[in-house]
Amino acid sequence: MAATLVSETPALPLTIRLPARATALRRISEGCGLLLILLAVTVIAGWALDLDALKTVLPHRVSMKANTAFGFLTCGLALLGVIQQTRQSLMWARVLAAFALSLGVLTIAEFTFSVQLHIDELLFSDPVQIINPGRPSMITSIAFTLASLSLLLLSGSRHDRRLSLAPTLLLTGVSFASMIGYIYGVPVLYGSFSNVNSMALHTGVGFLILALGLVLANAESTIVSVLCAPETGGWLARRFLPAVLVLPVLLGFLYLRPAVNFGQLRFGMALFAVTLVAGGALVLVFVAKFLNTTQRNAEALNLRAEEAARVIELSERELRMVTDHLPTLLSYMDLDGHLLRVNRTYEEWLGRPSDQIVGRSIRELLGEAYWTATRPAREHARRGVTTSVETPYPTVNGDRRAVVTYAPDLGPEGEVRGLACMVVDVEDRRRAEAALLQSEKLAAVGRLSASIAHEINNPVDAVMNLIYLAREQSSDEDLRHLLALADKELKRVANITSQTLRFHKQGAQPEPVLATDLFDSVLALHEGRIRNAAVAIDRRDRATVSVECFEGEIRQVISNLVANAVDATLPGGRLLLRSRNAFDLATRRHGIRLTIADTGSGMNPATLARVFEAFFTTKGIGGTGLGLWVTTEILTRHHSRLQIRTSTASAHHGTVFSLFLPQETVA
């Protein structure tokens, strides 16, 4: 349907390209300059050879004066210089225009002040004109002054070129009036009531050519912009302006001929009026039909554009709804890295509204480090290759590990017009992978420890039996005492290996366990560590009920808390262990409460805020940062709660972990 609508309008202006019109007008202006130079050279040759045919061009007409011919020559050359628009050509154009201006002004001064400046016959004598021989007419001098001013302004700044239209239009009026005067036989229009001191016919033609060249040479003038316009007004002006300028003149000339008006001037004027009315009515109908067709086409196109806009708006809204709810940063940027469009996730990550993000450079928004880290990927995308890079991504809550992908936006000819960017958060995935790897390592260490403990158990049992037999068969009291000590130490080794096996062994179902057993097994495991650290144990067991749990996991929790307490306590400090029956108000459940406290230095607020964060540790290379993180995971499965109180005060310092274990079986 669109093709049909376009075809109904003949020669739509949109089908003509503006550069082609501008080039055509420039060539016409150059042709005007060349014609003017040819006319001037012809007349100068006539004066040099004393040939009246070349001076008058038309027989029995007023001759063009030599100064007029030189003025045309300089104006024609200046016009060509203005059209070239180079620095050197503009300089010569100003020099030549200044010469023509001085010629016009000096001649006007001779007429005005009745003086003789001896410039009229400077090169050639004029034997025909008696009064002021060789002097151009007053109207010719005025026309040269206007033409020179226009050329000087055209060779100046942009503002000067705009001002040049005024003298150009005045020159056009003067030259056109002189042509009308000759056509209609009105001498006053070409400068005089006689043929002695008037503008020659070919002088008027020369000025008309010069005026046309000046109008078309000024590409910034209103006239040229209208003629070159691709809109309907420009299309009409290009087709009707020549007819408007020429037809009335020709019709008036014809209707003044006796052969047409039968010798009656009134009859000729009546014919002229009828012709103008009829022609104007036809033009009006044509223009009205053209405008109606154009308006109908425009309305149809507007309807289609509105429909297309609604479809596009709906598609954009749906696409925006999808992209805004993705946990991924999506954006489009120019080749210099300025964000042109972003989804809502950007606002959440950067903590800024979109109007503070769009239009700014990612270098400015995200910092020099991110800009440098992603530069290779952007450079590959600018060469047309989709590239990804993993790097820390700055957010309002700190850096997050992300995979940044840049994809080129390719134009019809394969050129890169912009870059699409997708940022995927992989922080949690990387942490989970690292935690899983660490967990596998810990599991492997646990299995290895269990294997070693199991293998140690057999020879320890054998040695204990041998010591028993040796002690029973020996009568030496000192030897029996030493064997008793050895038996005691071997029993402690057996206890340690037994506890190691119990830590690794995990039942399929939760089993009841007493707080006393949990503390005993953990203290037995850490006995040597506690003794070496010179830490005193302050223990109080008041819990009488058992709790159902996965014993190995709860032992791991208590072991982590005891190990951290021992590490935080200086030699001579105390490790406090408490157990009691309890009722949790938050969950309304019965159970036991275990307390593990130390007299260490305590934790500051920054450390306390991150104490349960994976891989966060204050022990340097001696810690993994997984103990308390694993503890929270285990307690979550057991529906248990862990509370912390800590102090760094000089008088009372230390940390208290309070653990509530529900009595009922965990889900």
SULNOR-V263121 format. One record per residue. N is the residue number from 1. RES is the residue in one small letter. PHI is phi in whole degrees, -180 to 180 (* if undefined). NEAR is the number of other ideal C-beta (glycine too) atoms within 10 Angstrom. Layout:
BEGIN
n=N res=RES phi=PHI near=NEAR
n=N res=RES phi=PHI near=NEAR
END
This chain:
BEGIN
n=1 res=m phi=* near=7
n=2 res=a phi=-63 near=10
n=3 res=a phi=-64 near=6
n=4 res=t phi=-64 near=9
n=5 res=l phi=-64 near=16
n=6 res=v phi=-66 near=13
n=7 res=s phi=-70 near=9
n=8 res=e phi=-72 near=12
n=9 res=t phi=-99 near=18
n=10 res=p phi=-71 near=8
n=11 res=a phi=52 near=10
n=12 res=l phi=-58 near=16
n=13 res=p phi=-63 near=17
n=14 res=l phi=-69 near=11
n=15 res=t phi=-83 near=10
n=16 res=i phi=-102 near=14
n=17 res=r phi=-86 near=10
n=18 res=l phi=-61 near=11
n=19 res=p phi=-58 near=8
n=20 res=a phi=-64 near=10
n=21 res=r phi=-66 near=18
n=22 res=a phi=-61 near=15
n=23 res=t phi=-65 near=11
n=24 res=a phi=-63 near=13
n=25 res=l phi=-65 near=17
n=26 res=r phi=-65 near=16
n=27 res=r phi=-66 near=12
n=28 res=i phi=-63 near=14
n=29 res=s phi=-63 near=23
n=30 res=e phi=-63 near=17
n=31 res=g phi=-62 near=14
n=32 res=c phi=-62 near=25
n=33 res=g phi=-63 near=23
n=34 res=l phi=-68 near=15
n=35 res=l phi=-61 near=18
n=36 res=l phi=-64 near=25
n=37 res=i phi=-64 near=18
n=38 res=l phi=-62 near=13
n=39 res=l phi=-62 near=22
n=40 res=a phi=-65 near=22
n=41 res=v phi=-64 near=15
n=42 res=t phi=-61 near=17
n=43 res=v phi=-68 near=28
n=44 res=i phi=-62 near=20
n=45 res=a phi=-63 near=13
n=46 res=g phi=-63 near=21
n=47 res=w phi=-70 near=21
n=48 res=a phi=-70 near=12
n=49 res=l phi=-97 near=10
n=50 res=d phi=57 near=11
n=51 res=l phi=-110 near=13
n=52 res=d phi=-64 near=13
n=53 res=a phi=-62 near=11
n=54 res=l phi=-81 near=19
n=55 res=k phi=-72 near=26
n=56 res=t phi=-96 near=18
n=57 res=v phi=65 near=20
n=58 res=l phi=-102 near=11
n=59 res=p phi=-66 near=7
n=60 res=h phi=62 near=7
n=61 res=r phi=-117 near=15
n=62 res=v phi=-67 near=24
n=63 res=s phi=-80 near=21
n=64 res=m phi=-85 near=30
n=65 res=k phi=-70 near=26
n=66 res=a phi=-62 near=23
n=67 res=n phi=-63 near=24
n=68 res=t phi=-64 near=28
n=69 res=a phi=-62 near=28
n=70 res=f phi=-66 near=19
n=71 res=g phi=-63 near=31
n=72 res=f phi=-63 near=29
n=73 res=l phi=-62 near=21
n=74 res=t phi=-67 near=26
n=75 res=c phi=-68 near=32
n=76 res=g phi=-64 near=26
n=77 res=l phi=-66 near=22
n=78 res=a phi=-64 near=30
n=79 res=l phi=-63 near=29
n=80 res=l phi=-64 near=22
n=81 res=g phi=-65 near=24
n=82 res=v phi=-65 near=30
n=83 res=i phi=-67 near=20
n=84 res=q phi=-67 near=13
n=85 res=q phi=59 near=14
n=86 res=t phi=-101 near=10
n=87 res=r phi=-62 near=7
n=88 res=q phi=-70 near=9
n=89 res=s phi=-66 near=17
n=90 res=l phi=-67 near=16
n=91 res=m phi=-64 near=12
n=92 res=w phi=-67 near=17
n=93 res=a phi=-62 near=26
n=94 res=r phi=-67 near=18
n=95 res=v phi=-63 near=13
n=96 res=l phi=-67 near=25
n=97 res=a phi=-65 near=26
n=98 res=a phi=-65 near=15
n=99 res=f phi=-64 near=18
n=100 res=a phi=-64 near=25
n=101 res=l phi=-65 near=21
n=102 res=s phi=-63 near=14
n=103 res=l phi=-63 near=22
n=104 res=g phi=-67 near=23
n=105 res=v phi=-65 near=15
n=106 res=l phi=-65 near=15
n=107 res=t phi=-67 near=27
n=108 res=i phi=-62 near=16
n=109 res=a phi=-63 near=13
n=110 res=e phi=-62 near=20
n=111 res=f phi=-67 near=16
n=112 res=t phi=-71 near=10
n=113 res=f phi=-103 near=8
n=114 res=s phi=52 near=8
n=115 res=v phi=-119 near=10
n=116 res=q phi=-117 near=9
n=117 res=l phi=-96 near=12
n=118 res=h phi=59 near=8
n=119 res=i phi=-111 near=15
n=120 res=d phi=-75 near=22
n=121 res=e phi=-117 near=16
n=122 res=l phi=-65 near=12
n=123 res=l phi=-110 near=14
n=124 res=f phi=-131 near=18
n=125 res=s phi=-89 near=12
n=126 res=d phi=-114 near=17
n=127 res=p phi=-82 near=9
n=128 res=v phi=-91 near=11
n=129 res=q phi=-79 near=16
n=130 res=i phi=-83 near=8
n=131 res=i phi=-88 near=7
n=132 res=n phi=49 near=18
n=133 res=p phi=-63 near=13
n=134 res=g phi=78 near=20
n=135 res=r phi=-91 near=23
n=136 res=p phi=-66 near=29
n=137 res=s phi=-71 near=24
n=138 res=m phi=-61 near=18
n=139 res=i phi=-67 near=24
n=140 res=t phi=-66 near=29
n=141 res=s phi=-64 near=26
n=142 res=i phi=-64 near=20
n=143 res=a phi=-64 near=29
n=144 res=f phi=-65 near=28
n=145 res=t phi=-62 near=21
n=146 res=l phi=-64 near=26
n=147 res=a phi=-64 near=32
n=148 res=s phi=-68 near=26
n=149 res=l phi=-60 near=21
n=150 res=s phi=-63 near=32
n=151 res=l phi=-66 near=30
n=152 res=l phi=-63 near=21
n=153 res=l phi=-69 near=23
n=154 res=l phi=-65 near=29
n=155 res=s phi=-90 near=23
n=156 res=g phi=-100 near=15
n=157 res=s phi=-76 near=9
n=158 res=r phi=-64 near=7
n=159 res=h phi=-65 near=9
n=160 res=d phi=-64 near=12
n=161 res=r phi=-64 near=19
n=162 res=r phi=-66 near=14
n=163 res=l phi=-71 near=15
n=164 res=s phi=-67 near=24
n=165 res=l phi=-65 near=20
n=166 res=a phi=-63 near=13
n=167 res=p phi=-64 near=21
n=168 res=t phi=-65 near=27
n=169 res=l phi=-67 near=17
n=170 res=l phi=-64 near=18
n=171 res=l phi=-62 near=25
n=172 res=t phi=-61 near=20
n=173 res=g phi=-64 near=12
n=174 res=v phi=-64 near=23
n=175 res=s phi=-69 near=26
n=176 res=f phi=-67 near=17
n=177 res=a phi=-64 near=18
n=178 res=s phi=-65 near=27
n=179 res=m phi=-66 near=17
n=180 res=i phi=-61 near=16
n=181 res=g phi=-61 near=21
n=182 res=y phi=-69 near=19
n=183 res=i phi=-66 near=15
n=184 res=y phi=-98 near=12
n=185 res=g phi=71 near=9
n=186 res=v phi=-118 near=13
n=187 res=p phi=-61 near=14
n=188 res=v phi=-62 near=11
n=189 res=l phi=-74 near=21
n=190 res=y phi=-112 near=25
n=191 res=g phi=117 near=26
n=192 res=s phi=-163 near=17
n=193 res=f phi=-92 near=10
n=194 res=s phi=-135 near=9
n=195 res=n phi=-88 near=12
n=196 res=v phi=-82 near=13
n=197 res=n phi=-118 near=19
n=198 res=s phi=-141 near=24
n=199 res=m phi=-78 near=31
n=200 res=a phi=-68 near=27
n=201 res=l phi=-61 near=20
n=202 res=h phi=-73 near=22
n=203 res=t phi=-66 near=30
n=204 res=g phi=-62 near=26
n=205 res=v phi=-62 near=20
n=206 res=g phi=-62 near=30
n=207 res=f phi=-66 near=29
n=208 res=l phi=-64 near=18
n=209 res=i phi=-64 near=21
n=210 res=l phi=-64 near=31
n=211 res=a phi=-63 near=25
n=212 res=l phi=-62 near=19
n=213 res=g phi=-62 near=27
n=214 res=l phi=-67 near=29
n=215 res=v phi=-62 near=23
n=216 res=l phi=-78 near=24
n=217 res=a phi=-76 near=27
n=218 res=n phi=-91 near=21
n=219 res=a phi=-67 near=15
n=220 res=e phi=-95 near=13
n=221 res=s phi=-76 near=20
n=222 res=t phi=-62 near=10
n=223 res=i phi=-63 near=16
n=224 res=v phi=-66 near=20
n=225 res=s phi=-63 near=12
n=226 res=v phi=-69 near=15
n=227 res=l phi=-66 near=19
n=228 res=c phi=-92 near=19
n=229 res=a phi=-64 near=17
n=230 res=p phi=-81 near=15
n=231 res=e phi=-79 near=12
n=232 res=t phi=-62 near=18
n=233 res=g phi=-60 near=12
n=234 res=g phi=-66 near=18
n=235 res=w phi=-62 near=21
n=236 res=l phi=-67 near=18
n=237 res=a phi=-63 near=17
n=238 res=r phi=-65 near=17
n=239 res=r phi=-95 near=13
n=240 res=f phi=-105 near=14
n=241 res=l phi=-61 near=13
n=242 res=p phi=-60 near=10
n=243 res=a phi=-66 near=11
n=244 res=v phi=-64 near=10
n=245 res=l phi=-79 near=10
n=246 res=v phi=-99 near=10
n=247 res=l phi=-60 near=14
n=248 res=p phi=-59 near=14
n=249 res=v phi=-65 near=14
n=250 res=l phi=-67 near=10
n=251 res=l phi=-64 near=17
n=252 res=g phi=-61 near=17
n=253 res=f phi=-64 near=15
n=254 res=l phi=-65 near=15
n=255 res=y phi=-74 near=19
n=256 res=l phi=-88 near=16
n=257 res=r phi=-78 near=10
n=258 res=p phi=-59 near=10
n=259 res=a phi=-66 near=7
n=260 res=v phi=-100 near=14
n=261 res=n phi=-96 near=18
n=262 res=f phi=57 near=8
n=263 res=g phi=77 near=10
n=264 res=q phi=-118 near=10
n=265 res=l phi=-63 near=11
n=266 res=r phi=-64 near=8
n=267 res=f phi=-64 near=13
n=268 res=g phi=-64 near=20
n=269 res=m phi=-67 near=14
n=270 res=a phi=-65 near=13
n=271 res=l phi=-61 near=15
n=272 res=f phi=-62 near=18
n=273 res=a phi=-65 near=11
n=274 res=v phi=-61 near=11
n=275 res=t phi=-62 near=16
n=276 res=l phi=-64 near=14
n=277 res=v phi=-64 near=10
n=278 res=a phi=-63 near=10
n=279 res=g phi=-63 near=14
n=280 res=g phi=-64 near=10
n=281 res=a phi=-65 near=10
n=282 res=l phi=-62 near=10
n=283 res=v phi=-63 near=14
n=284 res=l phi=-62 near=10
n=285 res=v phi=-64 near=10
n=286 res=f phi=-62 near=13
n=287 res=v phi=-63 near=14
n=288 res=a phi=-63 near=10
n=289 res=k phi=-62 near=10
n=290 res=f phi=-63 near=17
n=291 res=l phi=-66 near=12
n=292 res=n phi=-63 near=10
n=293 res=t phi=-62 near=15
n=294 res=t phi=-62 near=17
n=295 res=q phi=-66 near=11
n=296 res=r phi=-63 near=13
n=297 res=n phi=-62 near=17
n=298 res=a phi=-65 near=14
n=299 res=e phi=-65 near=11
n=300 res=a phi=-64 near=15
n=301 res=l phi=-66 near=13
n=302 res=n phi=-65 near=11
n=303 res=l phi=-62 near=10
n=304 res=r phi=-66 near=13
n=305 res=a phi=-67 near=11
n=306 res=e phi=-64 near=10
n=307 res=e phi=-63 near=10
n=308 res=a phi=-64 near=10
n=309 res=a phi=-64 near=11
n=310 res=r phi=-64 near=10
n=311 res=v phi=-64 near=10
n=312 res=i phi=-65 near=10
n=313 res=e phi=-62 near=10
n=314 res=l phi=-64 near=10
n=315 res=s phi=-63 near=10
n=316 res=e phi=-65 near=10
n=317 res=r phi=-65 near=10
n=318 res=e phi=-65 near=10
n=319 res=l phi=-65 near=11
n=320 res=r phi=-63 near=13
n=321 res=m phi=-63 near=10
n=322 res=v phi=-69 near=11
n=323 res=t phi=-69 near=17
n=324 res=d phi=-70 near=15
n=325 res=h phi=-98 near=11
n=326 res=l phi=-80 near=13
n=327 res=p phi=-79 near=9
n=328 res=t phi=-133 near=15
n=329 res=l phi=-84 near=23
n=330 res=l phi=-121 near=18
n=331 res=s phi=-153 near=20
n=332 res=y phi=-129 near=15
n=333 res=m phi=-136 near=21
n=334 res=d phi=-81 near=13
n=335 res=l phi=-70 near=14
n=336 res=d phi=-92 near=11
n=337 res=g phi=89 near=19
n=338 res=h phi=-89 near=16
n=339 res=l phi=-72 near=20
n=340 res=l phi=-105 near=12
n=341 res=r phi=-158 near=16
n=342 res=v phi=-139 near=21
n=343 res=n phi=-91 near=19
n=344 res=r phi=-68 near=16
n=345 res=t phi=-60 near=19
n=346 res=y phi=-60 near=22
n=347 res=e phi=-62 near=17
n=348 res=e phi=-70 near=15
n=349 res=w phi=-71 near=21
n=350 res=l phi=-93 near=19
n=351 res=g phi=67 near=11
n=352 res=r phi=-137 near=14
n=353 res=p phi=-71 near=10
n=354 res=s phi=-63 near=15
n=355 res=d phi=-70 near=8
n=356 res=q phi=-94 near=12
n=357 res=i phi=-109 near=18
n=358 res=v phi=-65 near=16
n=359 res=g phi=93 near=10
n=360 res=r phi=-100 near=14
n=361 res=s phi=-80 near=14
n=362 res=i phi=-65 near=20
n=363 res=r phi=-66 near=16
n=364 res=e phi=-72 near=12
n=365 res=l phi=-76 near=18
n=366 res=l phi=-110 near=19
n=367 res=g phi=99 near=13
n=368 res=e phi=-68 near=9
n=369 res=a phi=-64 near=12
n=370 res=y phi=-66 near=19
n=371 res=w phi=-59 near=16
n=372 res=t phi=-69 near=11
n=373 res=a phi=-66 near=17
n=374 res=t phi=-98 near=24
n=375 res=r phi=-60 near=13
n=376 res=p phi=-58 near=12
n=377 res=a phi=-65 near=20
n=378 res=r phi=-66 near=22
n=379 res=e phi=-63 near=12
n=380 res=h phi=-63 near=16
n=381 res=a phi=-66 near=24
n=382 res=r phi=-67 near=15
n=383 res=r phi=-92 near=10
n=384 res=g phi=96 near=12
n=385 res=v phi=-117 near=12
n=386 res=t phi=-70 near=14
n=387 res=t phi=-139 near=18
n=388 res=s phi=-122 near=15
n=389 res=v phi=-148 near=16
n=390 res=e phi=-101 near=13
n=391 res=t phi=-158 near=16
n=392 res=p phi=-63 near=15
n=393 res=y phi=-116 near=23
n=394 res=p phi=-68 near=16
n=395 res=t phi=-131 near=17
n=396 res=v phi=-66 near=10
n=397 res=n phi=-105 near=9
n=398 res=g phi=106 near=8
n=399 res=d phi=-72 near=14
n=400 res=r phi=-131 near=16
n=401 res=r phi=-74 near=16
n=402 res=a phi=-146 near=24
n=403 res=v phi=-102 near=16
n=404 res=v phi=-105 near=21
n=405 res=t phi=-118 near=17
n=406 res=y phi=-111 near=22
n=407 res=a phi=-123 near=17
n=408 res=p phi=-77 near=22
n=409 res=d phi=-97 near=15
n=410 res=l phi=-92 near=12
n=411 res=g phi=-83 near=10
n=412 res=p phi=-60 near=6
n=413 res=e phi=-103 near=5
n=414 res=g phi=87 near=8
n=415 res=e phi=-78 near=10
n=416 res=v phi=-86 near=14
n=417 res=r phi=-96 near=11
n=418 res=g phi=-177 near=20
n=419 res=l phi=-129 near=22
n=420 res=a phi=-97 near=16
n=421 res=c phi=-125 near=22
n=422 res=m phi=-128 near=17
n=423 res=v phi=-117 near=20
n=424 res=v phi=-111 near=17
n=425 res=d phi=-75 near=18
n=426 res=v phi=-120 near=16
n=427 res=e phi=-59 near=15
n=428 res=d phi=-64 near=10
n=429 res=r phi=-65 near=12
n=430 res=r phi=-65 near=14
n=431 res=r phi=-66 near=15
n=432 res=a phi=-63 near=12
n=433 res=e phi=-64 near=11
n=434 res=a phi=-66 near=13
n=435 res=a phi=-65 near=16
n=436 res=l phi=-64 near=10
n=437 res=l phi=-63 near=10
n=438 res=q phi=-65 near=17
n=439 res=s phi=-63 near=13
n=440 res=e phi=-64 near=10
n=441 res=k phi=-65 near=12
n=442 res=l phi=-64 near=14
n=443 res=a phi=-63 near=11
n=444 res=a phi=-64 near=10
n=445 res=v phi=-63 near=11
n=446 res=g phi=-63 near=17
n=447 res=r phi=-64 near=11
n=448 res=l phi=-65 near=11
n=449 res=s phi=-63 near=15
n=450 res=a phi=-64 near=17
n=451 res=s phi=-64 near=12
n=452 res=i phi=-64 near=12
n=453 res=a phi=-62 near=21
n=454 res=h phi=-65 near=13
n=455 res=e phi=-70 near=11
n=456 res=i phi=-71 near=15
n=457 res=n phi=-55 near=16
n=458 res=n phi=-63 near=9
n=459 res=p phi=-66 near=10
n=460 res=v phi=-64 near=17
n=461 res=d phi=-60 near=12
n=462 res=a phi=-64 near=10
n=463 res=v phi=-65 near=15
n=464 res=m phi=-63 near=16
n=465 res=n phi=-64 near=10
n=466 res=l phi=-64 near=11
n=467 res=i phi=-64 near=18
n=468 res=y phi=-61 near=12
n=469 res=l phi=-65 near=11
n=470 res=a phi=-66 near=14
n=471 res=r phi=-69 near=16
n=472 res=e phi=-71 near=9
n=473 res=q phi=-90 near=8
n=474 res=s phi=-91 near=13
n=475 res=s phi=-104 near=6
n=476 res=d phi=-83 near=9
n=477 res=e phi=-66 near=8
n=478 res=d phi=-64 near=8
n=479 res=l phi=-66 near=12
n=480 res=r phi=-62 near=14
n=481 res=h phi=-65 near=11
n=482 res=l phi=-66 near=14
n=483 res=l phi=-67 near=19
n=484 res=a phi=-65 near=11
n=485 res=l phi=-64 near=10
n=486 res=a phi=-63 near=15
n=487 res=d phi=-63 near=15
n=488 res=k phi=-62 near=10
n=489 res=e phi=-67 near=9
n=490 res=l phi=-69 near=16
n=491 res=k phi=-63 near=12
n=492 res=r phi=-66 near=12
n=493 res=v phi=-63 near=15
n=494 res=a phi=-63 near=17
n=495 res=n phi=-65 near=15
n=496 res=i phi=-64 near=18
n=497 res=t phi=-65 near=19
n=498 res=s phi=-64 near=14
n=499 res=q phi=-66 near=19
n=500 res=t phi=-62 near=20
n=501 res=l phi=-65 near=16
n=502 res=r phi=-67 near=17
n=503 res=f phi=-64 near=21
n=504 res=h phi=-78 near=18
n=505 res=k phi=-73 near=11
n=506 res=q phi=-127 near=12
n=507 res=g phi=-75 near=9
n=508 res=a phi=-79 near=6
n=509 res=q phi=-125 near=7
n=510 res=p phi=-65 near=18
n=511 res=e phi=-128 near=13
n=512 res=p phi=-70 near=12
n=513 res=v phi=-148 near=18
n=514 res=l phi=-95 near=16
n=515 res=a phi=-61 near=25
n=516 res=t phi=-60 near=14
n=517 res=d phi=-64 near=13
n=518 res=l phi=-62 near=24
n=519 res=f phi=-65 near=22
n=520 res=d phi=-59 near=15
n=521 res=s phi=-65 near=21
n=522 res=v phi=-69 near=24
n=523 res=l phi=-65 near=18
n=524 res=a phi=-63 near=14
n=525 res=l phi=-68 near=21
n=526 res=h phi=-104 near=21
n=527 res=e phi=-58 near=14
n=528 res=g phi=-63 near=11
n=529 res=r phi=-65 near=13
n=530 res=i phi=-69 near=19
n=531 res=r phi=-65 near=10
n=532 res=n phi=-67 near=10
n=533 res=a phi=-82 near=16
n=534 res=a phi=57 near=11
n=535 res=v phi=-106 near=22
n=536 res=a phi=-85 near=12
n=537 res=i phi=-97 near=15
n=538 res=d phi=-117 near=12
n=539 res=r phi=-117 near=13
n=540 res=r phi=-143 near=11
n=541 res=d phi=-105 near=14
n=542 res=r phi=-123 near=11
n=543 res=a phi=-77 near=22
n=544 res=t phi=-114 near=12
n=545 res=v phi=-99 near=13
n=546 res=s phi=-96 near=16
n=547 res=v phi=-122 near=27
n=548 res=e phi=-90 near=18
n=549 res=c phi=-162 near=25
n=550 res=f phi=-85 near=19
n=551 res=e phi=-57 near=21
n=552 res=g phi=-62 near=16
n=553 res=e phi=-69 near=18
n=554 res=i phi=-68 near=23
n=555 res=r phi=-59 near=21
n=556 res=q phi=-64 near=21
n=557 res=v phi=-61 near=28
n=558 res=i phi=-64 near=22
n=559 res=s phi=-63 near=20
n=560 res=n phi=-61 near=20
n=561 res=l phi=-68 near=24
n=562 res=v phi=-65 near=23
n=563 res=a phi=-61 near=17
n=564 res=n phi=-64 near=23
n=565 res=a phi=-65 near=26
n=566 res=v phi=-64 near=18
n=567 res=d phi=-64 near=15
n=568 res=a phi=-85 near=20
n=569 res=t phi=-98 near=23
n=570 res=l phi=-78 near=12
n=571 res=p phi=-54 near=8
n=572 res=g phi=93 near=10
n=573 res=g phi=-81 near=18
n=574 res=r phi=-124 near=15
n=575 res=l phi=-116 near=23
n=576 res=l phi=-103 near=17
n=577 res=l phi=-122 near=22
n=578 res=r phi=-133 near=19
n=579 res=s phi=-142 near=22
n=580 res=r phi=-158 near=14
n=581 res=n phi=-70 near=14
n=582 res=a phi=-147 near=19
n=583 res=f phi=-132 near=12
n=584 res=d phi=-89 near=16
n=585 res=l phi=-69 near=7
n=586 res=a phi=-68 near=7
n=587 res=t phi=-104 near=13
n=588 res=r phi=58 near=7
n=589 res=r phi=-129 near=16
n=590 res=h phi=-88 near=14
n=591 res=g phi=175 near=24
n=592 res=i phi=-126 near=22
n=593 res=r phi=-119 near=20
n=594 res=l phi=-107 near=26
n=595 res=t phi=-122 near=16
n=596 res=i phi=-121 near=22
n=597 res=a phi=-129 near=21
n=598 res=d phi=-138 near=26
n=599 res=t phi=-107 near=21
n=600 res=g phi=-75 near=22
n=601 res=s phi=-79 near=16
n=602 res=g phi=82 near=19
n=603 res=m phi=-121 near=19
n=604 res=n phi=-78 near=11
n=605 res=p phi=-59 near=8
n=606 res=a phi=-65 near=8
n=607 res=t phi=-68 near=13
n=608 res=l phi=-61 near=15
n=609 res=a phi=-68 near=11
n=610 res=r phi=-116 near=14
n=611 res=v phi=-65 near=19
n=612 res=f phi=-97 near=16
n=613 res=e phi=-80 near=13
n=614 res=a phi=-63 near=18
n=615 res=f phi=69 near=13
n=616 res=f phi=-93 near=15
n=617 res=t phi=-147 near=17
n=618 res=t phi=-109 near=15
n=619 res=k phi=-97 near=12
n=620 res=g phi=70 near=6
n=621 res=i phi=-74 near=6
n=622 res=g phi=-81 near=8
n=623 res=g phi=-123 near=15
n=624 res=t phi=-100 near=15
n=625 res=g phi=76 near=16
n=626 res=l phi=-111 near=20
n=627 res=g phi=-59 near=18
n=628 res=l phi=-73 near=22
n=629 res=w phi=-65 near=19
n=630 res=v phi=-65 near=20
n=631 res=t phi=-57 near=23
n=632 res=t phi=-63 near=15
n=633 res=e phi=-63 near=16
n=634 res=i phi=-66 near=18
n=635 res=l phi=-66 near=18
n=636 res=t phi=-63 near=11
n=637 res=r phi=-66 near=12
n=638 res=h phi=-93 near=21
n=639 res=h phi=54 near=16
n=640 res=s phi=-105 near=24
n=641 res=r phi=-130 near=17
n=642 res=l phi=-123 near=18
n=643 res=q phi=-116 near=11
n=644 res=i phi=-127 near=13
n=645 res=r phi=-130 near=12
n=646 res=t phi=-145 near=21
n=647 res=s phi=-148 near=14
n=648 res=t phi=-113 near=16
n=649 res=a phi=-64 near=8
n=650 res=s phi=-70 near=6
n=651 res=a phi=-80 near=5
n=652 res=h phi=-127 near=9
n=653 res=h phi=-134 near=14
n=654 res=g phi=143 near=22
n=655 res=t phi=-135 near=24
n=656 res=v phi=-123 near=17
n=657 res=f phi=-104 near=23
n=658 res=s phi=-115 near=16
n=659 res=l phi=-115 near=22
n=660 res=f phi=-105 near=22
n=661 res=l phi=-115 near=28
n=662 res=p phi=-70 near=20
n=663 res=q phi=-75 near=17
n=664 res=e phi=-74 near=12
n=665 res=t phi=-65 near=12
n=666 res=v phi=-71 near=14
n=667 res=a phi=-75 near=7
END
